[in-house]
Amino acid sequence: MLVKAVGFVIIGVMSCGLILMAAPRWDIAAFLALAIWAFARAYYFAFYVIEHYADPGYSYDGLISAIRHLRKIRKDTIRNRPERS
């Protein structure tokens, strides 16, 4: 898990460095920082909503795992729904 986290940090730092080397301006740096912050907050918010509102008892590995689990629950609910007469 630590290796994965370090890998993401290295990729992020290198990507930001390359962007800033290609366009070394303060406004680009500010927009880049703002975009990184916004995406991190969106990812955190998605997990917060999933963990607190979707299924608090299920442990998710990631967003794809959560989507698969919620689709399975929905499919099972539709399958087990009584038929209308």
C-alpha positions as CSV (number, residue, x, y, z in Angstrom):
1,M,0.0,0.0,0.0
2,L,2.8,2.4,0.9
3,V,4.6,1.6,-2.4
4,K,1.4,2.5,-4.3
5,A,1.0,5.8,-2.4
6,V,4.7,6.7,-3.1
7,G,4.2,5.9,-6.8
8,F,1.2,8.2,-7.0
9,V,3.1,11.0,-5.3
10,I,6.1,10.5,-7.7
11,I,3.8,10.5,-10.8
12,G,2.0,13.7,-9.5
13,V,5.1,15.6,-8.7
14,M,6.8,14.7,-12.0
15,S,3.6,15.6,-14.0
16,C,3.3,18.9,-12.2
17,G,7.0,19.6,-12.8
18,L,6.7,18.8,-16.5
19,I,3.6,21.1,-16.9
20,L,5.4,23.9,-15.1
21,M,8.5,23.4,-17.2
22,A,6.5,23.6,-20.3
23,A,4.6,26.7,-19.2
24,P,6.5,28.4,-16.3
25,R,3.9,31.0,-15.3
26,W,2.3,31.7,-11.9
27,D,-1.2,31.5,-13.2
28,I,-0.6,28.0,-14.6
29,A,0.8,26.9,-11.2
30,A,-2.2,28.4,-9.4
31,F,-4.7,26.6,-11.8
32,L,-2.8,23.4,-11.5
33,A,-2.8,23.6,-7.7
34,L,-6.5,24.4,-7.7
35,A,-7.3,21.5,-10.1
36,I,-5.3,19.0,-7.9
37,W,-7.1,20.3,-4.8
38,A,-10.5,20.1,-6.4
39,F,-10.0,16.5,-7.7
40,A,-8.7,15.4,-4.3
41,R,-11.8,16.9,-2.6
42,A,-14.1,15.3,-5.1
43,Y,-12.6,11.9,-4.6
44,Y,-12.8,12.3,-0.8
45,F,-16.4,13.4,-1.0
46,A,-17.3,10.5,-3.2
47,F,-16.0,8.0,-0.6
48,Y,-17.6,9.9,2.2
49,V,-21.0,9.7,0.5
50,I,-20.5,6.0,-0.4
51,E,-19.4,5.0,3.1
52,H,-22.0,7.0,5.0
53,Y,-25.1,6.8,2.7
54,A,-24.8,3.9,0.2
55,D,-23.8,1.0,2.4
56,P,-22.0,1.7,5.7
57,G,-21.3,-2.0,6.4
58,Y,-19.4,-2.7,3.2
59,S,-15.7,-2.0,2.8
60,Y,-14.7,-0.6,-0.6
61,D,-11.4,-1.0,-2.4
62,G,-12.0,2.0,-4.6
63,L,-14.7,3.8,-6.6
64,I,-15.0,1.0,-9.2
65,S,-15.5,-1.5,-6.3
66,A,-18.2,0.7,-4.9
67,I,-20.0,1.0,-8.3
68,R,-19.9,-2.7,-8.8
69,H,-21.3,-3.4,-5.3
70,L,-24.1,-0.8,-5.7
71,R,-25.0,-2.2,-9.2
72,K,-25.1,-5.7,-7.7
73,I,-27.4,-4.5,-4.9
74,R,-29.7,-2.8,-7.4
75,K,-29.8,-5.8,-9.6
76,D,-30.6,-8.1,-6.7
77,T,-33.3,-5.7,-5.5
78,I,-34.9,-5.6,-9.0
79,R,-34.7,-9.4,-9.3
80,N,-36.3,-10.0,-5.8
81,R,-39.1,-7.4,-6.3
82,P,-42.6,-9.0,-6.3
83,E,-44.4,-8.9,-9.6
84,R,-47.3,-6.6,-10.1
85,S,-50.7,-8.2,-10.8
